[in-house]
C-alpha cells in the first residue's frame, strides 16, 4: 500500500470514528433534529469523500468492493447542496453504509 493511501485511510477512519461517537451520544434516530450533531456528521462525510478522492486509482481498483465513486459523489452533494440534503438518507448512510466502510478500514489498516 502506498503511503499516501494509508494516510488517506487513516483520515477516513478518524472521520468514521467521530461520526460513530456523535451518533452514539445523540442517538441515530434523533440526528435529523439535532442540527449541531447533524452538521458535524455532514462535515465528516465531506472529509471522507475528500480523502477518498485522494486515494490512488490502483488502490480503489484493487478494493472495488467499496463504492468509492458514490462516496465521492456524496461529498459533492453535501458540499454543493445540488438537490438538497435528505436527512433520512444521511441517517441511512450512517446506519447501513458506514459500518461496512469501518469494517473495511479495520481489515486494511
ABEGO torsion letter per residue (X at the ends): XBAAAAAAAAAAAAAAAAAAAAAAAAEAAAAAABAAAAAAAAAAAAAAAAAAAABBAAAAAABAABBAAAAAAAAAAAAAGAAEBBAAAAAAAAAAAAAAAAAAAAAAX
